[in-house]
Amino acid sequence: MSDNQLFERQPQSMQLQATIIRADGTREELGTVAYWHRNPLIRLWHRWVRGVRGTFRPAGHIPPRPLPEPSAEFMRQHPEYLPKPKE
């Protein structure tokens, strides 16, 4: 096989997996974020399987980060957010 033949081959499938590494060193595995296959039926099947499993995310989807707990100063300034005492 010559060098030209090596680069003329078309890819059959591609998969992109992502991991977020935060400043504090925690790792968040996002898994497969993009998948492509030459056969459109296999692409459709892969999307269907991910939809059934609940792991399908549309393009551009960023999972929400949990909100931090409100500070004591915030709670003093906004007492309406404090839980109501039980009667």
KOLTORDREN-357572 format. One line per field, with one value per residue: residue number from 0; x, y, z of N, C-alpha, C, O, CB in turn; residue in one letter. Coordinates in steps of 0.1 Angstrom, whole numbers. Each point is the difference from the previous one (the first is absolute). Glycine has a CB too. Layout:
N
nr [NUM ...]
n.c1 [X ...]
n.c2 [Y ...]
n.c3 [Z ...]
ca.c1 [X ...]
ca.c2 [Y ...]
ca.c3 [Z ...]
c.c1 [X ...]
c.c2 [Y ...]
c.c3 [Z ...]
o.c1 [X ...]
o.c2 [Y ...]
o.c3 [Z ...]
cb.c1 [X ...]
cb.c2 [Y ...]
cb.c3 [Z ...]
rest [A ...]
END
This chain:
87
nr [0 1 2 3 4 5 6 7 8 9 10 11 12 13 14 15 16 17 18 19 20 21 22 23 24 25 26 27 28 29 30 31 32 33 34 35 36 37 38 39 40 41 42 43 44 45 46 47 48 49 50 51 52 53 54 55 56 57 58 59 60 61 62 63 64 65 66 67 68 69 70 71 72 73 74 75 76 77 78 79 80 81 82 83 84 85 86]
n.c1 [9 17 3 -26 -13 4 -19 -24 -12 -28 9 -15 -4 10 -4 5 6 -5 20 -16 33 -22 24 -4 18 -32 8 -29 5 -14 5 6 3 -4 -15 13 -12 11 -29 -19 -3 23 -12 -27 14 14 -28 -15 22 -2 -32 2 21 -19 27 -20 20 -20 29 8 -2 18 -11 -15 30 -21 -10 29 -20 -14 29 -13 -3 -25 -15 2 -15 -25 -17 -12 23 -12 -11 -27 12 -13 -25]
n.c2 [-12 21 15 -1 -24 16 23 -18 -12 18 0 -29 23 30 -10 33 -18 31 -8 30 -3 20 18 -27 -19 -3 -19 14 -32 24 -33 3 35 -19 -28 6 -31 8 -8 29 -29 8 30 -14 -19 24 15 -25 -5 29 -2 -25 14 28 5 21 26 11 2 13 -23 21 -28 27 2 -14 31 1 -10 29 9 -6 24 -14 -4 32 8 -21 -1 -10 -24 -7 -30 17 -6 -28 18]
n.c3 [0 -21 27 -18 16 28 -10 -16 30 -2 32 -4 21 8 30 7 29 11 24 9 10 21 1 18 -23 -10 -25 -9 -14 -21 -3 -26 -1 -27 -8 -30 -7 -30 11 -3 16 20 4 9 22 15 5 13 22 11 2 19 19 4 -23 -20 10 -25 -11 29 25 20 18 12 14 23 0 17 22 -7 12 27 -21 -13 28 8 -27 3 34 -30 4 31 -8 6 31 -10 10]
ca.c1 [-9 8 -4 -12 -11 -2 -8 -12 -11 -10 -3 -13 -8 8 -7 7 -3 5 1 3 9 -2 12 2 4 -11 -2 -14 0 -12 -3 0 -7 -3 2 -3 3 -2 -13 -10 -9 7 -1 -13 -1 8 -7 -12 5 3 -13 -7 8 0 13 1 -1 0 12 0 -6 10 -8 1 8 -8 2 6 -9 0 8 -8 -3 -11 -12 -4 -5 -13 -6 -11 5 2 -12 -10 -1 -12 -9]
ca.c2 [12 12 11 6 -8 1 12 1 -8 7 -6 -7 6 8 2 10 -1 12 0 13 0 13 5 -6 -14 -10 -5 -3 -8 3 -12 3 12 0 -13 0 -12 2 -5 8 -8 -2 12 1 -9 5 11 -6 -6 10 6 -10 0 13 6 8 14 8 8 13 -2 0 -4 11 -2 3 14 0 4 15 4 5 14 1 -4 11 11 -4 -9 -7 -13 -9 -9 4 -9 -9 4]
ca.c3 [0 -1 9 -5 3 14 3 -8 6 8 13 0 12 9 13 7 14 7 15 5 12 6 6 12 -3 -2 -13 -4 -12 -8 -9 -14 -3 -15 -6 -15 -7 -14 -3 8 9 13 7 5 10 11 6 6 12 10 5 9 13 6 0 -12 2 -13 -2 8 13 11 12 10 12 11 5 13 11 2 11 12 -3 -9 7 9 -8 -7 9 -7 -4 12 1 9 12 1 11]
c.c1 [9 -5 -13 -13 -4 -9 -13 -12 -9 -2 -13 -9 10 -8 9 -5 6 1 3 9 -1 13 4 5 -10 -2 -15 0 -14 -3 1 -8 -3 3 -4 3 -4 -14 -11 -9 7 0 -14 -2 8 -8 -12 4 3 -12 -7 8 -1 13 2 -1 1 13 0 -5 12 -7 1 8 -9 2 6 -11 1 8 -9 -3 -12 -13 -4 -6 -14 -6 -12 4 2 -12 -9 -1 -13 -8 -5]
c.c2 [12 11 7 -8 0 12 2 -7 9 -6 -7 5 8 2 9 -1 12 -3 15 -2 15 5 -7 -15 -10 -2 -3 -6 3 -12 5 12 1 -13 1 -14 2 -5 8 -8 -3 13 2 -9 4 11 -5 -7 10 7 -9 0 13 7 9 15 7 8 13 -1 0 -3 11 -4 3 14 -1 3 15 3 5 15 1 -3 11 11 -4 -11 -8 -14 -10 -9 5 -10 -8 3 -12]
c.c3 [0 10 -4 3 15 4 -8 6 8 13 -1 12 8 12 8 15 7 15 4 13 5 7 13 -2 -2 -14 -2 -13 -7 -10 -15 -3 -15 -5 -15 -5 -15 -4 7 8 13 8 7 12 13 7 8 13 11 5 10 14 7 0 -12 4 -14 -1 8 14 10 12 11 12 12 6 14 11 2 13 12 -2 -9 7 10 -8 -7 9 -6 -5 11 0 11 12 -1 12 7]
o.c1 [9 -11 -8 -10 -12 -9 -7 -11 4 0 -10 -12 12 -13 12 -12 11 -8 9 -4 5 9 11 2 3 2 -6 3 -10 -11 7 -12 -9 9 -10 11 -9 -7 1 -6 -7 -1 -1 -5 -5 0 -4 -6 -3 0 -6 -7 4 2 10 -9 9 7 -10 0 9 -10 11 0 -9 12 -3 -10 11 0 -12 -11 -9 -10 -12 -10 -8 1 -4 -9 2 -12 4 2 -10 5 -8]
o.c2 [2 -2 4 6 -1 -1 9 1 9 -13 5 2 -2 0 -1 2 4 -7 6 -7 9 -8 0 -7 -12 9 -6 6 -2 -1 9 1 8 -7 6 -5 8 6 0 5 0 -1 4 3 -1 1 5 2 -2 4 5 -1 1 9 6 4 -3 3 7 10 -8 7 6 -12 8 4 -10 7 6 -8 3 4 9 6 2 6 9 -12 -10 -8 -12 4 5 -12 5 3 1]
o.c3 [8 6 8 3 4 8 3 -4 7 1 -6 -1 0 0 1 2 -3 6 -6 9 -6 2 4 10 -3 -9 8 -11 5 -5 -4 3 -4 4 -3 3 -3 -8 13 10 10 12 11 10 11 13 10 11 12 12 10 10 12 8 -3 7 -8 11 0 7 -1 4 2 4 -1 0 7 -3 -1 9 -3 4 3 -2 2 5 -3 -3 5 -2 -3 -3 10 -2 -4 11 9]
cb.c1 [-28 16 32 24 18 31 29 26 11 -11 24 23 -28 24 -23 15 -13 -2 0 -18 11 -33 -17 -19 16 -13 29 -11 25 16 -21 15 20 -3 5 -7 5 31 9 7 -3 15 17 -4 3 22 12 -5 12 22 4 -1 11 -20 -1 -1 2 -32 13 -2 -29 25 -7 -23 31 -12 -17 33 -8 -22 31 23 33 25 19 29 31 9 11 -1 9 25 10 -15 24 7 1]
cb.c2 [-14 -3 -1 5 -14 -11 1 2 -29 20 13 -22 -18 12 -22 14 -29 22 -31 17 -28 3 22 22 18 -2 -3 13 -16 25 -20 -25 3 31 -18 31 -22 -9 -23 11 -10 -17 6 3 -17 -7 10 -5 -17 0 7 -13 -18 -18 -25 -22 1 -2 -17 1 -5 10 -30 19 -2 -29 18 -1 -29 10 3 -20 -3 -13 -26 -12 -1 17 25 30 23 13 -24 23 11 -21 19]
cb.c3 [4 -31 -3 -21 -23 -4 3 -16 -6 -22 18 -9 0 -19 -1 -22 2 -24 7 -19 -3 1 -14 1 15 30 -10 24 4 7 22 -8 23 -6 25 -5 24 4 -17 -29 -30 -23 -27 -33 -28 -25 -29 -33 -26 -23 -32 -30 -22 6 15 -21 31 -11 -23 -28 -8 -15 -7 -12 -11 5 -20 -7 12 -21 -13 11 0 -17 -4 10 -1 -20 14 -4 -16 16 -18 -17 18 -23 -21]
rest [M S D N Q L F E R Q P Q S M Q L Q A T I I R A D G T R E E L G T V A Y W H R N P L I R L W H R W V R G V R G T F R P A G H I P P R P L P E P S A E F M R Q H P E Y L P K P K E]
END
